[in-house]
Amino acid sequence: MLQRTLDTSFDQVHTAIDSLELQPELSEIGTLLEVGGGIARVRGLPTLGAEALVRFPDGVLGLAVNLDEHELGIVLLDHGDRLTPGAQVQATGRQADTPVGEALIGRVIDATGRPLDDGGPLSTSERQPVERPAPAIMERAPVSTPLESGIKAVDAMIPIGRGQRELIVGDRQSGKTTVAVDTIINQRDKDVLCIYCAIGQRGTAVARAVDALRSSGALAHSIVVSASGEDAPGLQYITPYAATAMGEYFMQQGRDVLIVYDDLTRHARAYRELSLLLRRPPGREAYPGDIFYIHSRLLERATHLREELGGGSLTALPIVETQAQDISAYIPTNLISITDGQIYLSPTLFRKGLLPAIDVGRSVSRVGGKTQYPTFRQVAGDLRLAYTQFEELETFARFATRLDERTRQRIERGRRVRQILRQPAGQPLRASEQVAVLLATNEGHLDAVPTERVVDAEQRIREHVRSSLPEICARIDAGEDLDEPDWEQLDTAAADAVSGLTEDD
C-alpha cells in the first residue's frame, strides 16, 4: 500500500515537471562600487532609466536617480548595512511603484507596501507608479464643495474646499498635526477617504496619531503611510509620492480623498541629504536647485476632476515647520507659493493656551471661500474682519487710560469671540453647532455672559439647538440655506440656552 502511494506521488511529480515550460530569462546585472549614507554607486546596467528600481542582495531595493556615463547613483529604499562593494545589482525592469486598492484602508504601511501594523500581509496585487504627471488643466473642475474640518476657526474664516491645497504652517510643537488629525476625524460620516502621510517623524509621534485615529473610529476610513526618522532617507523621499499615488487611485474612481503630508520640511531635508551625497551642486541653504520642483510636482497632483472623469477630488494639507516664526524662510515660502492658502499656527497663542493656536490675521484661503455653506457666510462674513480689528484694539488699549464705550464693547465682544474659537483636540463640531454658536456671538447673546463662563454657554447652545431644532440642524449640515423664520428660531433657541448664564450664579 505504501509503495503504491509513493509510486503515485512520484508520477505526479514527474508529470508536473514535464508540464513546465522553462524559458531563458534576460536580466541586466551590475556591480556595486560603493555604498554608504543611504546611497550606492553602481557600474553597469546600461539600459536602466530614471526612477527605475534595482535589487541588491538581501532584497534591498534602490531607486535610480543619477544616470552618469560611467556610474549610476542609486538611492536605497532600505538600510544597506550588509551590502559590500562587488555585490551584484539586478535591474527589476519596473519603475518605482506602490500597492493601491481597498485592502489598504485601515492599515499602517510604508511606501513599498510593507505592513507596519498587526494586520498581516496586504491582500492586493494592484500597483501604480509613485511618480506620474499631474492632471491636465482641461481635466480639472473648479473647487466647489467644502471640506469641513470641524474646527470653528477654520470652517468659519479659513474654509477649505475639496481639491484645494491648504498649507498648515507653524513652529515646532504648535499644534499643526492636531489640526490635521482633527480634520481627518471629522470626515467619519462625510464619505471622504483620508491618508495620513508621516515623513521623518519619530515613531512615538506616529503611534500617537494612529491611536488618535483608532480611538475616534477614523482609522476605518483612513490609510497611514509612514517613513520614520530612523528609516532610510530614500524611503522618506518617495513616501509622499507613494501616498499620493494611493489617493489618486480612489480619486480616479470618483471618490473624494484627503491627504495630509506631515511634514514637507523633513522631506526637503531628506532630499537635501541625498543630493549632497550624490554630489549634486548645492544652492541656497545647501538645498539642490530642484527643491521647488520636488514639491510642486507633488502638490499639483491634488485637484478636483471634471464630472466626465468621475468627479473625484484629492485635497492636500501639507504641513511645514518654521523656526522662530519665520514664514519667509526658503522652504515655507516655496510651499506658500505653490498652495492655495495657509493656516498659520502661532506659538504665542499656543503658550497662552488659546487652542487651536490659529492666527486668523496671518491665515488665508484663496479658493475655499467659494465653497463655504451659505449659512456660514451669513454668520462668519464679518467675523474675520471684526476679530482682526479687536486684536489691534486690544493691543492699543494696553496703553490707554480711558476708553470710549463703543471701543470697550468691541473689546469685550472680541474677547468672547476668542473664547468661542477655542476648541479641545479630537472634538470636531458639526456645521449646525458651529453656526448656532457663531450666530449667538454675533447677535450679542454672549455679551452679558462672564468671560470665564463662555465655554459653558457654548456647550448649552450646542445641546439646546440639537435637541429643539433637529430639522434645521439637518438642513445646515446638508449645506442648505435658511430662510428668515429659520434664522429667527435659531436665534431664539441660542438666546434661551444662555439666559441663565447672564447672572453670576
BAPA-722063 format. One line per field, with one value per residue (C-alpha): residue in one letter; residue number from 0; z, y, x negated. Coordinates in nm, 3 decimals. Layout:
<nodes>
res: [A,...]
n: [NUM,...]
zz: [Z,...]
yy: [Y,...]
xx: [X,...]
</nodes>
This chain:
<nodes>
res: [M,L,Q,R,T,L,D,T,S,F,D,Q,V,H,T,A,I,D,S,L,E,L,Q,P,E,L,S,E,I,G,T,L,L,E,V,G,G,G,I,A,R,V,R,G,L,P,T,L,G,A,E,A,L,V,R,F,P,D,G,V,L,G,L,A,V,N,L,D,E,H,E,L,G,I,V,L,L,D,H,G,D,R,L,T,P,G,A,Q,V,Q,A,T,G,R,Q,A,D,T,P,V,G,E,A,L,I,G,R,V,I,D,A,T,G,R,P,L,D,D,G,G,P,L,S,T,S,E,R,Q,P,V,E,R,P,A,P,A,I,M,E,R,A,P,V,S,T,P,L,E,S,G,I,K,A,V,D,A,M,I,P,I,G,R,G,Q,R,E,L,I,V,G,D,R,Q,S,G,K,T,T,V,A,V,D,T,I,I,N,Q,R,D,K,D,V,L,C,I,Y,C,A,I,G,Q,R,G,T,A,V,A,R,A,V,D,A,L,R,S,S,G,A,L,A,H,S,I,V,V,S,A,S,G,E,D,A,P,G,L,Q,Y,I,T,P,Y,A,A,T,A,M,G,E,Y,F,M,Q,Q,G,R,D,V,L,I,V,Y,D,D,L,T,R,H,A,R,A,Y,R,E,L,S,L,L,L,R,R,P,P,G,R,E,A,Y,P,G,D,I,F,Y,I,H,S,R,L,L,E,R,A,T,H,L,R,E,E,L,G,G,G,S,L,T,A,L,P,I,V,E,T,Q,A,Q,D,I,S,A,Y,I,P,T,N,L,I,S,I,T,D,G,Q,I,Y,L,S,P,T,L,F,R,K,G,L,L,P,A,I,D,V,G,R,S,V,S,R,V,G,G,K,T,Q,Y,P,T,F,R,Q,V,A,G,D,L,R,L,A,Y,T,Q,F,E,E,L,E,T,F,A,R,F,A,T,R,L,D,E,R,T,R,Q,R,I,E,R,G,R,R,V,R,Q,I,L,R,Q,P,A,G,Q,P,L,R,A,S,E,Q,V,A,V,L,L,A,T,N,E,G,H,L,D,A,V,P,T,E,R,V,V,D,A,E,Q,R,I,R,E,H,V,R,S,S,L,P,E,I,C,A,R,I,D,A,G,E,D,L,D,E,P,D,W,E,Q,L,D,T,A,A,A,D,A,V,S,G,L,T,E,D,D]
n: [0,1,2,3,4,5,6,7,8,9,10,11,12,13,14,15,16,17,18,19,20,21,22,23,24,25,26,27,28,29,30,31,32,33,34,35,36,37,38,39,40,41,42,43,44,45,46,47,48,49,50,51,52,53,54,55,56,57,58,59,60,61,62,63,64,65,66,67,68,69,70,71,72,73,74,75,76,77,78,79,80,81,82,83,84,85,86,87,88,89,90,91,92,93,94,95,96,97,98,99,100,101,102,103,104,105,106,107,108,109,110,111,112,113,114,115,116,117,118,119,120,121,122,123,124,125,126,127,128,129,130,131,132,133,134,135,136,137,138,139,140,141,142,143,144,145,146,147,148,149,150,151,152,153,154,155,156,157,158,159,160,161,162,163,164,165,166,167,168,169,170,171,172,173,174,175,176,177,178,179,180,181,182,183,184,185,186,187,188,189,190,191,192,193,194,195,196,197,198,199,200,201,202,203,204,205,206,207,208,209,210,211,212,213,214,215,216,217,218,219,220,221,222,223,224,225,226,227,228,229,230,231,232,233,234,235,236,237,238,239,240,241,242,243,244,245,246,247,248,249,250,251,252,253,254,255,256,257,258,259,260,261,262,263,264,265,266,267,268,269,270,271,272,273,274,275,276,277,278,279,280,281,282,283,284,285,286,287,288,289,290,291,292,293,294,295,296,297,298,299,300,301,302,303,304,305,306,307,308,309,310,311,312,313,314,315,316,317,318,319,320,321,322,323,324,325,326,327,328,329,330,331,332,333,334,335,336,337,338,339,340,341,342,343,344,345,346,347,348,349,350,351,352,353,354,355,356,357,358,359,360,361,362,363,364,365,366,367,368,369,370,371,372,373,374,375,376,377,378,379,380,381,382,383,384,385,386,387,388,389,390,391,392,393,394,395,396,397,398,399,400,401,402,403,404,405,406,407,408,409,410,411,412,413,414,415,416,417,418,419,420,421,422,423,424,425,426,427,428,429,430,431,432,433,434,435,436,437,438,439,440,441,442,443,444,445,446,447,448,449,450,451,452,453,454,455,456,457,458,459,460,461,462,463,464,465,466,467,468,469,470,471,472,473,474,475,476,477,478,479,480,481,482,483,484,485,486,487,488,489,490,491,492,493,494,495,496,497,498,499,500,501,502,503,504]
zz: [0.000,0.097,-0.219,-0.438,-0.273,-0.328,-0.693,-0.746,-0.582,-0.799,-1.110,-1.015,-0.958,-1.295,-1.469,-1.308,-1.413,-1.769,-1.794,-1.706,-1.998,-1.899,-2.087,-2.061,-1.875,-1.979,-1.699,-1.655,-1.380,-1.248,-0.988,-0.662,-0.637,-0.320,-0.057,0.242,0.379,0.208,-0.147,-0.365,-0.676,-0.938,-1.261,-1.548,-1.622,-1.948,-2.030,-1.685,-1.686,-1.430,-1.137,-1.218,-0.938,-0.885,-0.642,-0.421,-0.223,0.077,-0.116,-0.064,-0.327,-0.478,-0.697,-0.989,-0.961,-1.122,-1.467,-1.537,-1.818,-1.606,-1.298,-1.158,-0.841,-0.659,-0.363,-0.122,-0.001,0.298,0.519,0.331,0.629,0.494,0.140,0.035,-0.277,-0.552,-0.491,-0.787,-0.861,-1.072,-1.273,-1.191,-1.517,-1.350,-1.220,-0.853,-0.761,-0.462,-0.384,-0.425,-0.359,-0.097,0.105,0.220,0.407,0.783,0.752,0.852,0.581,0.429,0.074,-0.061,0.084,0.385,0.674,0.989,1.196,1.312,1.027,0.834,0.469,0.223,0.010,-0.304,-0.614,-0.799,-0.805,-0.955,-1.019,-0.737,-0.992,-1.256,-1.434,-1.267,-1.432,-1.728,-1.699,-1.913,-1.685,-1.378,-1.245,-1.012,-0.638,-0.543,-0.240,0.113,0.310,0.665,0.926,1.227,1.363,1.413,1.326,1.001,0.876,0.956,0.849,0.654,0.469,0.268,-0.050,-0.185,-0.432,-0.265,-0.136,0.203,0.384,0.762,0.885,1.229,1.470,1.630,1.890,1.795,1.714,1.336,1.345,1.579,1.330,1.050,1.258,1.376,1.012,0.935,1.235,1.111,0.782,0.956,0.805,0.509,0.264,0.235,0.235,0.432,0.402,0.678,0.540,0.810,0.681,0.909,1.227,1.548,1.592,1.908,1.726,1.451,1.713,1.889,1.563,1.481,1.832,1.797,1.467,1.602,1.926,1.735,1.479,1.196,1.109,0.939,0.658,0.662,0.537,0.729,0.520,0.738,0.697,1.039,1.105,1.157,0.805,0.505,0.355,0.021,0.172,0.332,-0.007,-0.201,0.077,-0.012,-0.379,-0.290,-0.062,-0.342,-0.584,-0.335,-0.315,-0.694,-0.732,-0.534,-0.694,-1.038,-0.913,-0.839,-0.465,-0.251,-0.082,0.182,0.219,0.496,0.445,0.788,0.715,0.399,0.591,0.682,0.327,0.193,0.440,0.337,-0.028,0.055,0.233,-0.065,-0.314,-0.127,-0.101,-0.475,-0.524,-0.682,-0.677,-0.364,-0.377,-0.115,0.236,0.068,-0.093,-0.455,-0.738,-0.796,-0.439,-0.555,-0.828,-0.597,-0.401,-0.691,-0.891,-0.577,-0.481,-0.839,-0.833,-0.586,-0.778,-0.847,-1.164,-1.410,-1.395,-1.714,-1.547,-1.236,-1.042,-0.773,-0.576,-0.393,-0.120,0.014,0.360,0.356,0.683,0.704,1.015,1.069,1.304,1.527,1.339,1.019,0.744,0.494,0.512,0.198,0.219,0.372,0.102,-0.168,-0.034,0.025,-0.343,-0.452,-0.231,-0.233,0.112,0.456,0.813,1.043,1.399,1.637,1.922,2.112,2.111,2.195,2.507,2.613,2.591,2.306,2.123,1.835,1.809,1.467,1.388,1.185,1.064,0.904,0.763,0.429,0.198,-0.161,-0.312,-0.016,0.032,-0.285,-0.136,0.204,0.306,0.277,0.647,0.731,0.506,0.690,1.035,0.952,0.683,0.908,1.184,1.044,0.999,1.337,1.514,1.347,1.446,1.802,1.827,1.720,1.957,2.246,2.181,2.179,2.479,2.697,2.662,2.701,3.034,2.920,2.650,2.497,2.539,2.178,2.190,2.525,2.385,2.079,2.300,2.526,2.222,2.077,2.398,2.386,2.020,2.116,2.382,2.136,1.886,2.144,2.089,2.251,2.038,1.894,1.922,1.578,1.558,1.307,1.087,1.263,1.604,1.477,1.304,1.616,1.838,1.594,1.548,1.924,1.935,1.650,1.795,2.129,2.337,2.500,2.580,2.927,2.996,3.210,3.004,3.220,3.150,2.772,2.730,2.936,2.729,2.407,2.535,2.631,2.290,2.103,2.314,2.311,1.936,1.861,2.079,1.996,1.624,1.471,1.128,1.095,1.211,0.949,0.676,0.787,0.793,0.441,0.315,0.260,0.313,0.578,0.536,0.774,1.007,1.043,1.144,1.397,1.551,1.569,1.728,1.983,2.075,2.127,2.345,2.556,2.605,2.766,2.953,3.285,3.250,3.238,3.616,3.841,3.982]
yy: [0.000,0.240,0.152,0.218,0.560,0.652,0.550,0.765,1.064,1.024,1.003,1.329,1.500,1.382,1.497,1.842,1.870,1.764,2.024,2.308,2.526,2.669,2.982,3.166,3.498,3.804,4.042,4.308,4.266,4.547,4.573,4.765,5.004,5.199,5.216,5.440,5.713,5.575,5.587,5.343,5.377,5.107,5.022,4.852,4.836,5.035,5.044,5.149,5.454,5.724,5.628,5.257,5.001,4.782,4.493,4.441,4.125,4.052,4.200,4.564,4.787,5.100,5.385,5.505,5.882,5.977,5.833,5.928,5.790,5.574,5.500,5.515,5.692,5.474,5.583,5.294,5.233,5.032,5.024,4.876,4.785,4.436,4.545,4.530,4.656,4.395,4.263,4.204,4.451,4.337,4.556,4.471,4.604,4.827,5.179,5.262,5.167,5.118,4.900,5.052,4.934,4.890,4.650,4.944,5.116,5.088,4.981,5.128,5.066,5.208,5.336,4.994,4.827,4.658,4.641,4.827,4.708,4.370,4.326,4.069,4.093,4.310,4.128,4.337,4.278,4.603,4.858,5.203,5.417,5.656,5.927,6.032,6.355,6.583,6.606,6.845,7.182,7.068,6.768,6.984,7.132,7.432,7.367,7.380,7.155,7.237,7.005,7.051,7.039,7.059,7.340,7.665,7.899,7.710,7.644,7.997,8.212,7.992,7.747,7.461,7.312,6.959,6.960,7.251,7.263,7.436,7.467,7.427,7.625,7.694,7.640,7.308,7.190,7.448,7.202,7.153,6.775,6.813,7.038,6.786,6.483,6.659,6.727,6.356,6.264,6.496,6.303,5.996,6.038,6.261,5.980,6.118,5.874,6.006,5.938,6.042,6.052,6.074,6.173,6.158,6.165,5.990,5.651,5.768,6.066,5.841,5.598,5.883,5.992,5.634,5.588,5.913,5.792,5.445,5.565,5.806,5.545,5.739,5.468,5.273,5.532,5.614,5.489,5.566,5.574,5.617,5.661,5.735,5.930,5.600,5.479,5.527,5.879,5.728,5.580,5.915,6.080,5.859,5.827,6.135,6.037,5.684,5.817,6.045,5.750,5.565,5.865,5.908,5.550,5.637,5.982,5.820,5.610,5.927,5.938,6.233,6.193,6.400,6.359,6.508,6.540,6.558,6.722,6.853,7.025,6.685,6.567,6.855,6.775,6.410,6.512,6.760,6.485,6.251,6.523,6.618,6.253,6.218,6.521,6.741,7.115,7.280,7.606,7.823,7.672,7.376,7.261,7.142,7.356,7.141,7.158,7.367,7.116,6.812,6.978,7.147,6.826,6.655,6.914,6.976,6.625,6.748,6.862,6.821,6.622,6.702,6.507,6.313,6.185,6.073,6.399,6.275,6.506,6.496,6.758,6.820,6.951,6.979,7.073,7.278,7.365,7.712,7.830,8.134,8.216,8.286,8.209,8.387,8.107,7.914,7.602,7.776,8.045,7.781,7.595,7.912,7.999,7.652,7.615,7.791,7.943,7.871,7.813,7.974,7.846,8.095,7.977,8.292,8.186,7.832,7.948,8.144,7.827,7.958,7.628,7.565,7.839,7.963,8.318,8.437,8.752,8.563,8.280,8.282,8.051,8.174,7.944,7.791,8.089,7.996,7.657,7.775,7.689,7.984,7.961,8.000,8.305,8.455,8.431,8.448,8.717,9.000,8.783,8.769,9.146,9.221,8.975,9.118,9.470,9.352,9.220,9.559,9.744,9.520,9.596,9.973,9.955,9.849,10.198,10.390,10.513,10.577,10.406,10.521,10.296,10.173,10.066,9.895,9.699,9.588,9.466,9.275,9.120,9.025,8.854,8.637,8.555,8.446,8.216,8.077,7.991,7.773,7.404,7.086,6.847,6.549,6.710,6.844,7.003,6.973,7.272,7.328,7.352,7.599,7.816,7.832,7.935,8.197,8.338,8.378,8.560,8.797,8.878,8.972,8.694,8.626,8.990,8.963,8.622,8.636,8.552,8.252,8.105,8.142,7.778,7.666,7.891,7.737,7.387,7.485,7.642,7.334,7.092,7.305,7.365,6.996,6.887,7.161,7.223,6.891,6.965,7.299,7.142,6.869,7.130,7.326,7.008,6.926,7.267,7.413,7.780,7.901,8.145,8.428,8.230,7.960,8.218,8.363,8.020,7.957,8.297,8.244,7.898,8.033,8.318,8.078,7.850,8.119,8.307,8.153,8.240,8.614,8.627,8.545,8.236]
xx: [0.000,-0.276,-0.473,-0.169,-0.118,-0.484,-0.466,-0.157,-0.329,-0.641,-0.422,-0.251,-0.585,-0.719,-0.400,-0.431,-0.797,-0.721,-0.444,-0.681,-0.785,-1.122,-1.222,-1.553,-1.531,-1.728,-1.823,-2.086,-2.341,-2.558,-2.831,-2.813,-3.109,-3.035,-2.763,-2.701,-2.477,-2.169,-2.308,-2.500,-2.717,-2.677,-2.859,-2.681,-2.306,-2.339,-1.965,-1.846,-1.616,-1.544,-1.319,-1.376,-1.401,-1.706,-1.750,-2.053,-2.139,-1.912,-1.618,-1.721,-1.560,-1.709,-1.587,-1.799,-1.845,-2.178,-2.244,-2.607,-2.816,-3.043,-2.833,-2.481,-2.367,-2.115,-1.903,-1.848,-1.493,-1.615,-1.921,-2.215,-2.433,-2.503,-2.586,-2.952,-3.130,-3.148,-2.797,-2.569,-2.289,-1.993,-1.754,-1.393,-1.252,-0.991,-0.955,-0.915,-0.558,-0.333,-0.029,0.317,0.671,0.941,0.723,0.509,0.793,0.749,0.385,0.048,-0.212,-0.528,-0.577,-0.673,-0.363,-0.520,-0.269,-0.371,-0.076,0.052,0.297,0.094,-0.015,0.176,0.430,0.385,0.179,0.254,-0.027,-0.073,-0.384,-0.468,-0.553,-0.301,-0.206,0.045,0.391,0.403,0.577,0.872,0.924,0.978,1.300,1.340,1.330,1.697,1.761,1.641,1.418,1.539,1.264,1.495,1.274,1.463,1.176,1.110,1.464,1.580,1.283,1.037,1.265,1.115,1.264,1.235,0.948,0.770,0.411,0.404,0.071,0.051,-0.249,-0.391,-0.678,-0.757,-0.502,-0.238,0.043,0.004,0.054,0.352,0.533,0.469,0.573,0.891,0.978,0.936,1.152,1.427,1.455,1.604,1.952,1.858,1.762,1.408,1.116,0.818,0.446,0.207,-0.148,-0.417,-0.762,-1.065,-0.856,-0.953,-0.793,-0.616,-0.463,-0.326,-0.193,-0.008,0.153,0.257,0.400,0.598,0.744,0.821,0.983,1.207,1.309,1.141,0.887,1.168,1.173,0.801,0.464,0.146,-0.174,-0.479,-0.854,-1.003,-1.318,-1.502,-1.420,-1.646,-1.643,-1.540,-1.226,-1.142,-1.189,-0.944,-0.683,-0.470,-0.468,-0.358,-0.082,0.037,0.050,0.271,0.503,0.513,0.638,0.952,0.986,0.999,1.290,1.487,1.419,1.310,0.972,0.792,0.415,0.201,-0.177,-0.341,-0.573,-0.741,-1.022,-1.166,-1.101,-1.311,-1.589,-1.593,-1.620,-1.899,-2.091,-2.059,-2.153,-2.468,-2.573,-2.513,-2.743,-2.483,-2.560,-2.413,-2.220,-2.053,-2.083,-2.262,-1.936,-1.967,-1.837,-1.526,-1.398,-1.099,-1.017,-1.000,-0.718,-0.539,-0.506,-0.374,-0.111,0.003,0.149,0.413,0.719,1.091,1.160,1.436,1.761,1.691,1.372,1.559,1.571,1.332,1.106,0.774,0.736,0.385,0.298,-0.082,-0.250,-0.568,-0.768,-0.910,-1.182,-1.128,-0.802,-0.998,-0.746,-0.975,-1.235,-1.326,-1.107,-0.799,-0.795,-0.829,-0.527,-0.323,-0.372,-0.256,0.051,0.391,0.356,0.215,0.330,0.073,0.039,-0.116,-0.343,-0.241,0.124,0.018,-0.167,0.141,0.349,0.566,0.601,0.608,0.345,0.463,0.357,0.655,0.481,0.191,0.403,0.583,0.777,0.770,1.034,1.217,1.448,1.637,1.724,1.844,2.200,2.446,2.522,2.153,2.127,2.424,2.267,1.896,1.899,1.778,1.633,1.280,1.252,1.408,1.178,0.867,0.972,1.031,0.676,0.539,0.770,0.669,0.303,0.359,0.591,0.298,0.151,0.478,0.606,0.965,1.170,1.495,1.797,1.800,1.435,1.486,1.785,1.587,1.304,1.543,1.716,1.375,1.269,1.579,1.517,1.167,1.308,1.563,1.289,1.115,1.172,1.036,0.832,1.016,1.362,1.460,1.806,2.089,2.168,2.501,2.334,2.077,2.337,2.554,2.264,2.134,2.485,2.523,2.190,2.277,2.619,2.465,2.622,2.285,2.203,2.356,2.203,1.886,1.577,1.494,1.839,1.837,1.733,2.034,2.258,2.128,2.199,2.554,2.621,2.500,2.705,3.020,3.015,2.957,3.248,3.501,3.432,3.322,3.471,3.295,2.970,3.002,3.054,2.747,2.535,2.656,2.541,2.887,2.967,3.213,3.499,3.580,3.813,3.546,3.287,3.531,3.590,3.216,3.157,3.433,3.302,2.949,3.079,3.286,2.988,2.770,3.039,2.940,2.572,2.603,2.611,2.317,2.483]
</nodes>
